[in-house]
Amino acid sequence: MQENLPKFQEEYSAKIPTLTLLHNLGWTFLSPEQALSARGGKTCEVVLRNVLREELSKRRFTYAGKERTFSENAIDNVITELCSPALNEGLGVANEKIYNHLLYGLSVREFIDGKKINPTMQIIDWGNTDNNSFLFTEELSVLRTNAVESRRPDIVCFVNGLPLAVIEAKRPDGHTKKAPTIEEGVSQNIRNQRNDEIPHLFAYTQLLLSINGADGRYGTQGTPSKFWAPWREEDIVEGKFFSLKNKMLPDYPQASATLSGLCVT
């Protein structure tokens, strides 16, 4: 009888449904091991540099009526800029600068027939979403600034190799009766932004979520807990959500044990 009771652990109630939904929405899953490898095996790194380089190499600019590729030097400079957030000026300033880079791109220097020009390299192709990379992983281990301990956000979503969303998934019944579980995820997201935690991850994030399988709230870097808002999806009706969450997943090699082949009800 006990085995027929619903499972309220975070894995079953919130995390796996989220992983499944992301996959069925078209995102590609990376195991924690693959994500670490994509960071050069360094937990202090939060950007998937090779993915970022691959995506930036697709960018083009037009000069004298001809479409041209960006030079390797220009791509190197943009990667260096993106991977060096201005945390010495404060997390809020660093996050705003990354936001501006995402929105407006970065001006680079190129030489065409000996003439210097300054085209703009777009970090995200806003005109063609298919011309971008969408990856996600679970339990991303990120070394704290004290270089001793690590934090592991439940789910991190990368766009073109940059960690733009962090999701904390909590069990709906809670570990204690002291507070709603949604508050736990909000609190963790806020705590992890502190200077002695993993602020280098939150220099990039544009969306933070706390979910528990029944409820969800969202904020951004620096949002106080009282201003985290309930998530309401206006573009996808509940029936479509149910279908996406219950679509069978393929048994592909890179899926982890928590994701591969599971169907969520």
GUVEX-456602 format. One record per residue (C-alpha): residue number from 0; residue in three letters; x, y, z. Coordinates in nm, 3 decimals, padded with zeros to 5 digits, m for minus. Example, Ala and Ser with C-alpha at 12.3 -4.5 7.8 and 13.67 -1.06 7.14 Angstrom:
# residues 2
- k; r; x; y; z
- 0; ALA; 01.230; m00.450; 00.780
- 1; SER; 01.367; m00.106; 00.714
***
This chain:
# residues 265
- k; r; x; y; z
- 0; MET; 00.000; 00.000; 00.000
- 1; GLN; 00.284; 00.234; 00.085
- 2; GLU; 00.434; 00.206; m00.265
- 3; ASN; 00.111; 00.341; m00.420
- 4; LEU; 00.128; 00.667; m00.230
- 5; PRO; 00.227; 00.971; m00.435
- 6; LYS; 00.594; 01.068; m00.414
- 7; PHE; 00.643; 01.428; m00.298
- 8; GLN; 01.022; 01.435; m00.309
- 9; GLU; 01.169; 01.721; m00.508
- 10; GLU; 01.289; 01.486; m00.784
- 11; TYR; 00.940; 01.353; m00.860
- 12; SER; 00.716; 01.647; m00.781
- 13; ALA; 00.905; 01.942; m00.929
- 14; LYS; 01.245; 01.870; m01.075
- 15; ILE; 01.171; 01.587; m01.320
- 16; PRO; 00.855; 01.757; m01.457
- 17; THR; 01.063; 02.070; m01.521
- 18; LEU; 01.345; 01.880; m01.690
- 19; THR; 01.090; 01.695; m01.902
- 20; LEU; 00.906; 02.013; m01.999
- 21; LEU; 01.227; 02.189; m02.099
- 22; HIS; 01.328; 01.894; m02.317
- 23; ASN; 00.988; 01.878; m02.483
- 24; LEU; 00.999; 02.252; m02.548
- 25; GLY; 01.313; 02.196; m02.755
- 26; TRP; 01.596; 02.251; m02.507
- 27; THR; 01.888; 02.004; m02.506
- 28; PHE; 01.988; 01.832; m02.184
- 29; LEU; 02.347; 01.815; m02.061
- 30; SER; 02.434; 01.581; m01.776
- 31; PRO; 02.621; 01.743; m01.486
- 32; GLU; 02.937; 01.567; m01.610
- 33; GLN; 02.892; 01.708; m01.962
- 34; ALA; 02.823; 02.053; m01.824
- 35; LEU; 03.141; 02.038; m01.616
- 36; SER; 03.340; 01.926; m01.919
- 37; ALA; 03.194; 02.215; m02.120
- 38; ARG; 03.330; 02.446; m01.847
- 39; GLY; 03.680; 02.307; m01.893
- 40; GLY; 03.641; 02.093; m01.580
- 41; LYS; 03.641; 02.406; m01.362
- 42; THR; 03.359; 02.459; m01.114
- 43; CYS; 03.461; 02.824; m01.081
- 44; GLU; 03.356; 02.874; m01.445
- 45; VAL; 02.988; 02.930; m01.529
- 46; VAL; 03.005; 02.996; m01.905
- 47; LEU; 03.019; 02.715; m02.162
- 48; ARG; 03.294; 02.886; m02.360
- 49; ASN; 03.313; 02.643; m02.651
- 50; VAL; 02.938; 02.666; m02.701
- 51; LEU; 02.958; 03.045; m02.689
- 52; ARG; 03.240; 03.045; m02.945
- 53; GLU; 03.051; 02.813; m03.177
- 54; GLU; 02.742; 03.035; m03.167
- 55; LEU; 02.936; 03.358; m03.216
- 56; SER; 03.110; 03.208; m03.518
- 57; LYS; 02.768; 03.199; m03.687
- 58; ARG; 02.726; 03.575; m03.665
- 59; ARG; 02.765; 03.786; m03.977
- 60; PHE; 02.788; 04.155; m04.061
- 61; THR; 02.744; 04.345; m04.385
- 62; TYR; 02.999; 04.588; m04.525
- 63; ALA; 03.011; 04.741; m04.874
- 64; GLY; 02.713; 04.532; m04.974
- 65; LYS; 02.877; 04.201; m04.883
- 66; GLU; 02.801; 03.966; m04.596
- 67; ARG; 03.113; 03.885; m04.396
- 68; THR; 03.223; 03.667; m04.106
- 69; PHE; 03.375; 03.804; m03.789
- 70; SER; 03.746; 03.746; m03.733
- 71; GLU; 03.871; 03.507; m03.467
- 72; ASN; 04.027; 03.803; m03.288
- 73; ALA; 03.690; 03.979; m03.268
- 74; ILE; 03.524; 03.664; m03.135
- 75; ASP; 03.804; 03.620; m02.877
- 76; ASN; 03.756; 03.978; m02.756
- 77; VAL; 03.381; 03.935; m02.717
- 78; ILE; 03.427; 03.609; m02.524
- 79; THR; 03.680; 03.778; m02.296
- 80; GLU; 03.436; 04.064; m02.233
- 81; LEU; 03.145; 03.833; m02.160
- 82; CYS; 03.349; 03.606; m01.934
- 83; SER; 03.477; 03.897; m01.725
- 84; PRO; 03.167; 04.043; m01.558
- 85; ALA; 03.226; 04.367; m01.368
- 86; LEU; 03.170; 04.218; m01.022
- 87; ASN; 03.416; 04.466; m00.873
- 88; GLU; 03.150; 04.730; m00.945
- 89; GLY; 02.878; 04.528; m00.773
- 90; LEU; 02.658; 04.240; m00.883
- 91; GLY; 02.377; 04.469; m00.997
- 92; VAL; 02.608; 04.665; m01.225
- 93; ALA; 02.764; 04.347; m01.364
- 94; ASN; 02.422; 04.197; m01.437
- 95; GLU; 02.303; 04.516; m01.607
- 96; LYS; 02.611; 04.525; m01.830
- 97; ILE; 02.556; 04.164; m01.937
- 98; TYR; 02.190; 04.247; m02.004
- 99; ASN; 02.293; 04.535; m02.229
- 100; HIS; 02.537; 04.312; m02.415
- 101; LEU; 02.261; 04.056; m02.470
- 102; LEU; 02.019; 04.320; m02.590
- 103; TYR; 02.242; 04.540; m02.803
- 104; GLY; 02.544; 04.324; m02.884
- 105; LEU; 02.908; 04.431; m02.866
- 106; SER; 03.098; 04.659; m03.099
- 107; VAL; 03.415; 04.499; m03.235
- 108; ARG; 03.705; 04.614; m03.451
- 109; GLU; 03.754; 04.469; m03.797
- 110; PHE; 03.983; 04.560; m04.085
- 111; ILE; 03.848; 04.535; m04.440
- 112; ASP; 04.098; 04.612; m04.717
- 113; GLY; 04.308; 04.801; m04.464
- 114; LYS; 04.017; 05.011; m04.342
- 115; LYS; 03.908; 04.994; m03.978
- 116; ILE; 03.536; 04.946; m03.915
- 117; ASN; 03.335; 04.875; m03.599
- 118; PRO; 03.047; 04.635; m03.668
- 119; THR; 02.827; 04.505; m03.385
- 120; MET; 02.832; 04.138; m03.296
- 121; GLN; 02.498; 04.013; m03.164
- 122; ILE; 02.527; 03.767; m02.873
- 123; ILE; 02.174; 03.637; m02.931
- 124; ASP; 02.013; 03.618; m03.273
- 125; TRP; 01.682; 03.784; m03.182
- 126; GLY; 01.554; 03.763; m03.538
- 127; ASN; 01.599; 03.388; m03.577
- 128; THR; 01.562; 03.187; m03.258
- 129; ASP; 01.678; 02.870; m03.438
- 130; ASN; 02.018; 03.034; m03.479
- 131; ASN; 02.089; 03.000; m03.107
- 132; SER; 02.182; 02.723; m02.864
- 133; PHE; 01.945; 02.623; m02.582
- 134; LEU; 02.095; 02.387; m02.323
- 135; PHE; 02.002; 02.296; m01.967
- 136; THR; 02.150; 02.088; m01.690
- 137; GLU; 02.077; 01.978; m01.335
- 138; GLU; 02.276; 02.013; m01.014
- 139; LEU; 02.531; 02.253; m01.160
- 140; SER; 02.818; 02.260; m00.911
- 141; VAL; 02.955; 02.615; m00.879
- 142; LEU; 03.249; 02.695; m00.655
- 143; ARG; 03.181; 02.968; m00.400
- 144; THR; 03.400; 03.275; m00.388
- 145; ASN; 03.568; 03.133; m00.075
- 146; ALA; 03.712; 02.866; m00.308
- 147; VAL; 03.626; 02.593; m00.056
- 148; GLU; 03.259; 02.494; m00.087
- 149; SER; 03.024; 02.472; m00.382
- 150; ARG; 02.656; 02.543; m00.440
- 151; ARG; 02.441; 02.335; m00.674
- 152; PRO; 02.138; 02.511; m00.820
- 153; ASP; 01.879; 02.252; m00.920
- 154; ILE; 01.844; 02.353; m01.286
- 155; VAL; 02.042; 02.602; m01.496
- 156; CYS; 01.945; 02.702; m01.851
- 157; PHE; 02.208; 02.823; m02.096
- 158; VAL; 02.145; 03.034; m02.406
- 159; ASN; 02.448; 03.032; m02.635
- 160; GLY; 02.657; 02.902; m02.347
- 161; LEU; 02.556; 03.178; m02.104
- 162; PRO; 02.362; 03.080; m01.786
- 163; LEU; 02.053; 03.298; m01.823
- 164; ALA; 01.806; 03.116; m01.596
- 165; VAL; 01.830; 02.941; m01.258
- 166; ILE; 01.547; 02.723; m01.125
- 167; GLU; 01.516; 02.592; m00.771
- 168; ALA; 01.275; 02.297; m00.748
- 169; LYS; 01.124; 02.217; m00.408
- 170; ARG; 00.893; 01.948; m00.275
- 171; PRO; 00.533; 02.070; m00.226
- 172; ASP; 00.496; 01.933; 00.129
- 173; GLY; 00.817; 02.091; 00.260
- 174; HIS; 01.084; 01.950; 00.489
- 175; THR; 00.935; 02.136; 00.786
- 176; LYS; 00.610; 02.311; 00.862
- 177; LYS; 00.777; 02.648; 00.912
- 178; ALA; 00.724; 02.806; 00.568
- 179; PRO; 00.584; 02.735; 00.222
- 180; THR; 00.832; 02.547; 00.003
- 181; ILE; 00.824; 02.818; m00.262
- 182; GLU; 00.986; 03.049; m00.010
- 183; GLU; 01.275; 02.804; 00.027
- 184; GLY; 01.361; 02.830; m00.341
- 185; VAL; 01.330; 03.209; m00.337
- 186; SER; 01.552; 03.227; m00.029
- 187; GLN; 01.818; 03.004; m00.189
- 188; ASN; 01.826; 03.214; m00.505
- 189; ILE; 01.869; 03.531; m00.300
- 190; ARG; 02.129; 03.379; m00.068
- 191; ASN; 02.340; 03.252; m00.358
- 192; GLN; 02.377; 03.607; m00.492
- 193; ARG; 02.574; 03.719; m00.187
- 194; ASN; 02.939; 03.817; m00.231
- 195; ASP; 03.059; 03.509; m00.040
- 196; GLU; 02.839; 03.272; m00.240
- 197; ILE; 02.822; 03.234; m00.621
- 198; PRO; 02.755; 03.588; m00.751
- 199; HIS; 02.951; 03.511; m01.070
- 200; LEU; 02.662; 03.288; m01.181
- 201; PHE; 02.402; 03.558; m01.115
- 202; ALA; 02.598; 03.818; m01.311
- 203; TYR; 02.441; 03.648; m01.617
- 204; THR; 02.095; 03.540; m01.502
- 205; GLN; 01.793; 03.713; m01.651
- 206; LEU; 01.529; 03.490; m01.493
- 207; LEU; 01.515; 03.320; m01.153
- 208; LEU; 01.244; 03.071; m01.062
- 209; SER; 01.126; 02.886; m00.753
- 210; ILE; 00.883; 02.599; m00.819
- 211; ASN; 00.730; 02.313; m00.623
- 212; GLY; 00.519; 02.124; m00.877
- 213; ALA; 00.204; 02.315; m00.788
- 214; ASP; 00.318; 02.676; m00.770
- 215; GLY; 00.591; 02.894; m00.909
- 216; ARG; 00.737; 03.239; m00.854
- 217; TYR; 00.991; 03.435; m01.049
- 218; GLY; 01.225; 03.726; m01.006
- 219; THR; 01.550; 03.861; m01.143
- 220; GLN; 01.890; 03.935; m00.996
- 221; GLY; 01.843; 04.164; m00.697
- 222; THR; 01.465; 04.116; m00.664
- 223; PRO; 01.366; 04.125; m00.293
- 224; SER; 01.163; 03.821; m00.182
- 225; LYS; 00.844; 04.024; m00.135
- 226; PHE; 00.848; 04.123; m00.502
- 227; TRP; 00.882; 03.773; m00.648
- 228; ALA; 00.569; 03.731; m00.860
- 229; PRO; 00.348; 03.427; m00.926
- 230; TRP; 00.425; 03.268; m01.263
- 231; ARG; 00.133; 03.279; m01.502
- 232; GLU; 00.171; 03.130; m01.848
- 233; GLU; m00.055; 03.308; m02.095
- 234; ASP; 00.069; 03.150; m02.418
- 235; ILE; 00.036; 02.781; m02.331
- 236; VAL; m00.295; 02.644; m02.202
- 237; GLU; m00.303; 02.386; m01.925
- 238; GLY; m00.396; 02.106; m02.162
- 239; LYS; m00.087; 02.166; m02.373
- 240; PHE; 00.130; 02.181; m02.061
- 241; PHE; m00.009; 01.844; m01.953
- 242; SER; 00.069; 01.698; m02.295
- 243; LEU; 00.424; 01.837; m02.297
- 244; LYS; 00.497; 01.713; m01.947
- 245; ASN; 00.372; 01.364; m02.030
- 246; LYS; 00.532; 01.323; m02.372
- 247; MET; 00.765; 01.024; m02.361
- 248; LEU; 01.133; 01.110; m02.368
- 249; PRO; 01.375; 00.936; m02.603
- 250; ASP; 01.637; 00.711; m02.450
- 251; TYR; 01.931; 00.917; m02.568
- 252; PRO; 02.284; 00.858; m02.430
- 253; GLN; 02.345; 01.197; m02.269
- 254; ALA; 02.033; 01.185; m02.051
- 255; SER; 02.090; 01.130; m01.682
- 256; ALA; 01.910; 00.870; m01.473
- 257; THR; 01.667; 01.132; m01.346
- 258; LEU; 01.567; 01.238; m01.697
- 259; SER; 01.600; 00.951; m01.941
- 260; GLY; 01.283; 00.765; m02.031
- 261; LEU; 01.061; 00.912; m01.760
- 262; CYS; 00.700; 01.015; m01.805
- 263; VAL; 00.555; 01.263; m01.556
- 264; THR; 00.191; 01.277; m01.459
***
